[in-house]
Amino acid sequence: MAFPKVGNMAPAFSLLDQDGNKVSLGQFKGKQNVALYFYPRAMTPGCTVQACGIRDSKKALARLDTVVLGVSPDPVAKLARFIDKQDLNFTLLSDEDHAVTEKYGAWGLKKFMGREFMGVLRTTFIIGKDGRLKHVMNKVNTKTHHEDVMALVRELGL
């Protein structure tokens, strides 16, 4: 599956957050940049490191007029537990049928311990206030993800 084209409007979506509230990409248009990141599973080591980095960088991201939305195939209740357990301060979205993940090209073949399976490809999309896709990060380092997102937002002049 291919990523949406940089420069085009980012694919629209509406998903439920950790509290069961509907969140749509359109809510942020004209107001904030969006760092939309897709991750495989809440409460796993890599996903926890990535989420905690974002949690600890929320104020710095806010100064860059950027909100972070995390998307995984986890159910709403598991996202709520993840937020509580790690004291996360940003929105997580449930994409149980992975329709939005597929729309963004972040669903594909993975290999782990000699096994092949379909799953979430850890990917981040930087979306400008105008709703256009500005950058695709398809090589994500969970430990430096938050720093990489901030550097990109600065570099893109958003």
C-alpha positions as CSV (number, residue, x, y, z in Angstrom):
1,M,0.0,0.0,0.0
2,A,1.4,3.4,-1.0
3,F,1.5,6.5,1.2
4,P,-0.6,9.5,0.3
5,K,1.3,12.0,-1.8
6,V,3.1,14.9,0.0
7,G,1.5,18.1,-1.0
8,N,-2.0,16.6,-1.4
9,M,-4.7,17.0,1.2
10,A,-4.2,14.5,4.0
11,P,-6.9,11.7,4.0
12,A,-9.8,12.7,6.2
13,F,-10.8,10.5,9.1
14,S,-12.9,10.3,12.2
15,L,-12.0,7.8,15.0
16,L,-12.8,7.3,18.6
17,D,-10.3,8.5,21.2
18,Q,-9.3,6.9,24.5
19,D,-12.5,8.4,26.1
20,G,-14.9,7.3,23.3
21,N,-15.1,10.8,21.8
22,K,-15.0,11.2,18.0
23,V,-11.9,13.0,16.7
24,S,-11.7,14.1,13.1
25,L,-8.7,15.5,11.2
26,G,-10.8,18.4,10.1
27,Q,-11.0,19.7,13.7
28,F,-7.4,20.9,13.5
29,K,-7.5,22.5,10.0
30,G,-6.6,26.2,10.2
31,K,-5.6,25.8,13.8
32,Q,-2.7,23.4,14.4
33,N,-0.2,21.2,12.6
34,V,-0.8,17.5,13.2
35,A,1.8,14.8,13.8
36,L,-0.3,11.7,13.0
37,Y,1.6,8.6,14.1
38,F,0.7,5.0,13.6
39,Y,2.0,2.5,16.1
40,P,1.5,-1.3,16.4
41,R,0.2,-1.9,20.0
42,A,-0.3,0.0,23.2
43,M,1.7,-1.1,26.3
44,T,4.5,-2.8,24.3
45,P,8.1,-1.7,25.0
46,G,8.8,0.3,21.8
47,C,5.3,1.9,21.7
48,T,5.7,2.9,25.3
49,V,9.1,4.6,24.8
50,Q,7.7,6.4,21.8
51,A,4.6,7.6,23.6
52,C,6.5,8.7,26.7
53,G,8.8,10.8,24.5
54,I,5.8,12.6,23.1
55,R,4.3,13.0,26.5
56,D,7.5,14.7,27.8
57,S,7.7,17.0,24.7
58,K,4.0,18.2,24.7
59,K,4.9,21.7,25.8
60,A,7.6,22.1,23.2
61,L,5.3,20.7,20.5
62,A,2.6,23.1,21.5
63,R,5.1,26.0,21.1
64,L,5.5,24.7,17.5
65,D,1.6,24.8,17.1
66,T,1.6,21.0,16.7
67,V,-0.7,18.5,18.2
68,V,0.1,14.7,18.2
69,L,-2.4,12.0,17.5
70,G,-1.4,8.4,18.0
71,V,-3.4,5.7,16.0
72,S,-3.4,2.0,16.7
73,P,-5.7,-1.0,16.2
74,D,-6.2,-1.2,20.0
75,P,-9.8,-0.9,21.4
76,V,-10.8,2.3,23.2
77,A,-10.6,0.7,26.6
78,K,-7.0,-0.5,26.1
79,L,-6.0,3.1,25.0
80,A,-7.5,4.5,28.2
81,R,-5.5,2.0,30.2
82,F,-2.3,2.9,28.3
83,I,-2.9,6.7,29.0
84,D,-3.5,6.0,32.7
85,K,-0.6,3.7,33.1
86,Q,1.9,6.0,31.4
87,D,0.3,9.3,32.4
88,L,0.1,10.3,28.7
89,N,-1.2,13.8,27.9
90,F,-2.1,13.5,24.3
91,T,-4.8,11.8,22.2
92,L,-4.8,8.2,21.2
93,L,-7.2,7.0,18.5
94,S,-8.7,3.5,18.0
95,D,-8.6,2.1,14.4
96,E,-9.7,-1.5,15.2
97,D,-10.5,-2.3,11.6
98,H,-7.3,-0.5,10.5
99,A,-9.3,1.3,7.7
100,V,-7.6,4.7,8.4
101,T,-4.2,2.9,8.8
102,E,-4.7,1.4,5.4
103,K,-5.8,4.7,3.9
104,Y,-2.5,6.2,5.0
105,G,-0.5,3.3,3.7
106,A,0.7,2.3,7.2
107,W,-0.6,-1.3,7.0
108,G,1.5,-3.9,5.4
109,L,3.6,-7.0,5.6
110,K,5.9,-7.3,8.6
111,K,8.5,-9.9,9.6
112,F,9.2,-10.8,13.2
113,M,11.2,-13.9,14.4
114,G,11.0,-15.6,11.0
115,R,7.2,-15.0,10.8
116,E,5.4,-12.9,8.2
117,F,2.1,-11.2,9.0
118,M,0.1,-8.0,8.2
119,G,0.3,-5.2,10.7
120,V,0.9,-1.6,11.5
121,L,4.0,-0.1,9.9
122,R,5.4,2.5,12.4
123,T,4.9,5.7,10.4
124,T,4.3,9.4,11.1
125,F,2.7,11.9,8.9
126,I,3.2,15.7,9.4
127,I,0.1,17.6,8.3
128,G,0.1,21.4,8.1
129,K,-2.6,23.7,9.3
130,D,-3.8,23.8,5.7
131,G,-4.7,20.1,5.9
132,R,-2.0,19.2,3.4
133,L,0.5,16.4,3.9
134,K,3.9,18.0,4.5
135,H,6.1,15.0,5.2
136,V,6.1,11.2,5.7
137,M,8.4,9.6,8.3
138,N,8.6,5.9,7.4
139,K,11.8,5.2,9.3
140,V,10.8,5.9,12.9
141,N,13.2,5.6,15.8
142,T,11.0,5.1,18.9
143,K,13.6,6.7,21.2
144,T,14.0,9.9,19.2
145,H,10.6,10.1,17.5
146,H,9.5,13.2,19.5
147,E,12.8,15.1,18.7
148,D,12.6,14.0,15.0
149,V,9.0,15.4,14.8
150,M,10.0,18.7,16.3
151,A,13.0,19.1,14.1
152,L,10.9,18.3,11.0
153,V,8.2,20.8,11.9
154,R,10.9,23.5,12.4
155,E,12.7,22.5,9.2
156,L,9.4,22.6,7.2
157,G,8.7,26.1,8.6
158,L,5.3,25.1,9.8
